[in-house]
Amino acid sequence: MSSLMTRLGILVAGLMLSGCMQTATYQAAPESSLKPADKAQLAKAKYAKVVNEPFRRAIVDYHRKELPGSIVVDSDNHYLYLVQDGGKAIRYGITVGEEALAFSGIAKVGNMAEWPKWTPTADIHKRIEGLPASVPGGVDNPLGARALYLYQGGRDTLFRIHGTNQPEYIGASISSGCIRMTNEDVIDLYSRVKVGTIVVVLDPKHGDSPYNSKMALGNTGMPQVQ
C-alpha cells in the first residue's frame, strides 16, 4: 500500500510540475534580420556561440496581460519576452544585473542604435579600473550588435537592453545592471520594436515565468554557467 501511495505521489507531483512548465518551440533568430554589416561583424567573433537550451530563443505560451508589442523582463528567471498576439510571446534568454545593480520598473525605449559605441559611466569606472573613455562599435564591444536605451519620464535611465561579447553568461546575474542578449537575439528583437515600446522589468523576487529555468538546467545534463 505504501509503495502504491508513493508511486501515486510521484505521478501527481509530475503532473503538477508539467502544468507549471511552459511549452517552448525553440528557433534560431532568423537570418533575414541580419544586415550585410551584421554578418561581417559576427564572422569576426572570437567567442563561442554556446547558450544552454533553456535560454535559447523560443516561441512560448504567454499568460500575462501586457499588450502585444510590449517587452517584459523576468530577471529572476533570466528571460525577456516580446509579447505577441494570440497568447504567445517570443522568449529570449538574458544576462541580468546583480541584485544591487538591477533596474526594475516600467520604461520606454527612448533611443535605438546599431553597433553602438560604449561609453562607461562614472560608476562603472569606479568599479572597474583601467577602462578606456569609450570603445568603438563592433563585435568585441560589450554592448554588442544593438542597444535599446530605456527612458523614464523622457530621461535616460542609463540602463540598456543590448548585445554581448560574452554569450556564455546568458542565464546568469553578473552585469552592471543592463540586460544582455546574444547578438543574434538582440538583432532580432531590435527588428521587431520601435522607439516608444513599453518595457516592463519585473521587481526582484517577482519573476512570473511559468518555466523554471533553473530546474530545466538541472534536467538537461548540460554544464551550468554560474
DAPE-V817910 format. One record per pair of residues at least 6 apart in sequence whose C-alpha atoms are under 8 Angstrom apart, sorted by the first residue. I is the first residue (numbers start at 0). J is the second residue. D is the distance in whole Angstrom. If there is no record, write none. Layout:
BEGIN
i->{I,I}
j->{J,J}
d->{D,D}
END
This chain:
BEGIN
i->{19,19,20,20,20,21,21,21,21,22,22,23,23,23,23,24,24,24,25,25,25,25,26,26,26,26,27,27,27,28,28,28,28,29,32,32,32,33,33,33,37,40,40,41,43,44,44,46,46,46,47,47,48,48,49,49,50,50,50,51,51,51,52,53,53,53,53,54,54,54,54,54,54,54,54,55,55,56,56,56,56,56,57,57,57,58,58,58,58,59,59,59,59,60,60,60,61,61,61,61,62,65,66,66,67,67,67,67,68,68,68,68,68,68,69,69,69,69,69,69,70,70,70,70,70,70,70,70,71,71,71,71,71,71,71,71,72,72,72,72,72,72,72,73,73,73,73,73,73,73,73,74,74,74,74,74,74,75,75,75,75,76,76,76,76,76,76,77,77,77,77,77,77,77,77,78,78,78,78,78,79,79,79,79,80,80,80,80,81,81,81,81,82,82,83,91,91,92,92,92,93,93,93,93,93,93,93,94,94,94,94,94,94,94,94,94,94,95,95,95,95,95,95,95,95,95,95,95,96,96,96,96,96,96,96,96,97,97,97,97,97,98,98,100,100,101,101,101,102,102,102,102,103,103,103,103,103,104,104,104,104,105,105,105,105,105,106,106,106,106,106,106,107,107,107,107,107,107,107,107,108,108,108,108,108,108,108,108,108,108,109,109,109,109,109,109,109,109,110,110,110,110,111,111,111,111,111,111,111,112,112,112,113,113,113,114,114,114,114,114,114,114,114,115,115,115,115,115,115,115,115,116,116,116,116,116,116,116,117,117,117,117,117,117,117,118,118,118,119,119,119,119,123,124,134,136,136,136,137,137,138,138,139,140,140,141,141,141,141,142,142,142,142,142,143,143,143,143,143,144,144,144,144,144,144,144,145,145,145,145,145,145,146,146,146,146,146,146,147,147,147,147,148,148,148,148,148,148,149,149,149,149,149,149,149,150,150,158,158,158,159,159,160,160,160,160,161,161,161,161,161,161,162,162,162,162,162,162,163,163,163,163,164,164,166,166,167,168,168,169,169,169,170,171,171,216}
j->{209,210,209,210,211,59,60,209,210,59,60,57,58,59,60,57,58,59,55,56,57,58,55,56,57,58,55,56,57,56,183,184,187,187,186,187,190,183,186,187,144,137,138,138,138,138,139,164,165,166,166,167,166,167,166,167,166,167,169,216,221,223,216,92,212,215,216,77,78,91,92,93,169,170,212,91,92,89,90,91,92,184,89,90,91,87,88,89,90,87,88,89,90,86,87,88,82,86,87,88,86,82,82,83,81,82,83,84,81,82,83,192,196,197,81,82,196,197,198,199,79,80,81,82,196,197,198,199,79,80,81,82,198,199,200,201,78,79,80,198,199,200,201,79,80,200,201,205,206,207,208,95,200,201,202,203,206,203,204,205,206,170,206,208,211,212,213,92,93,94,95,169,170,171,212,90,91,92,93,170,90,91,92,93,88,89,90,91,88,89,90,188,88,89,89,180,184,169,170,180,169,170,171,178,179,180,181,168,169,170,171,172,173,174,178,179,180,101,170,171,172,173,174,175,176,177,178,179,102,172,173,174,175,176,177,178,172,173,174,175,176,172,203,175,176,175,176,177,158,176,177,200,199,200,201,202,203,199,200,201,202,151,197,198,199,200,149,150,151,197,198,199,149,150,151,194,195,196,197,198,147,148,149,150,193,194,195,196,197,198,147,148,149,150,153,155,194,195,147,148,149,194,145,146,147,148,189,193,194,145,146,147,144,145,146,136,137,138,142,143,144,145,146,135,136,137,142,143,144,145,146,133,134,135,136,137,140,142,133,134,135,136,140,141,142,132,133,134,130,131,132,133,175,130,140,142,143,144,143,144,144,164,164,163,164,162,163,164,165,161,162,163,164,179,161,162,163,164,182,161,162,163,182,183,185,186,161,162,182,185,186,189,159,160,161,162,185,189,159,160,161,189,155,156,157,158,159,160,155,156,157,158,159,160,198,156,157,176,177,178,177,178,177,178,179,180,177,178,179,180,182,185,179,180,181,182,184,185,179,180,181,182,181,182,180,181,224,224,225,179,180,181,224,224,225,223}
d->{5,7,5,5,7,7,7,6,5,6,6,6,6,5,8,5,5,6,7,6,4,7,8,6,5,7,8,6,8,7,6,6,6,7,7,6,7,8,7,8,7,7,6,6,7,6,7,7,7,8,8,7,6,7,7,6,7,6,7,8,7,8,8,8,6,7,7,8,7,6,4,7,7,7,8,6,6,7,6,5,7,7,6,5,7,7,6,5,6,6,5,6,7,6,5,6,7,5,5,6,7,7,7,8,8,5,5,6,6,5,6,7,7,8,6,5,6,5,6,8,7,6,5,6,7,6,5,6,6,5,7,8,6,5,6,7,6,4,6,8,6,5,6,6,8,7,6,8,5,7,7,6,7,7,8,7,7,6,6,7,5,8,6,7,7,6,8,6,5,6,7,8,5,7,8,6,6,5,6,8,6,5,6,7,6,6,5,6,5,5,7,8,4,7,7,7,7,6,6,7,5,6,8,6,5,5,8,6,5,5,5,6,7,7,6,5,7,7,8,7,5,6,6,8,6,6,5,7,8,5,5,4,5,4,6,7,5,5,6,7,7,8,7,6,5,7,4,7,7,6,8,7,8,5,6,5,8,6,5,6,7,8,7,6,5,6,6,5,5,6,5,6,6,5,7,8,5,5,5,5,6,6,5,6,7,5,5,5,7,7,8,6,6,5,7,7,5,6,6,5,7,6,8,6,5,6,8,8,7,6,5,7,6,5,7,5,6,8,8,6,4,5,8,7,5,8,7,7,7,7,7,7,5,4,4,8,7,7,5,5,7,7,7,7,6,6,4,7,8,8,7,7,8,7,6,8,8,8,7,7,7,7,6,7,7,7,5,6,8,5,5,5,8,8,6,4,5,6,6,7,5,8,5,8,7,7,5,6,7,6,6,7,6,6,4,7,8,8,6,5,6,8,7,8,7,7,5,7,6,6,7,6,6,8,8,5,8,7,5,8,5,6,6,5,6,7,8,6,5,6,8,6,5,5,5,5,8,6,6,6,6,6,8,8,7,6,7,6,8,8,7,8,7,7,6,7}
END
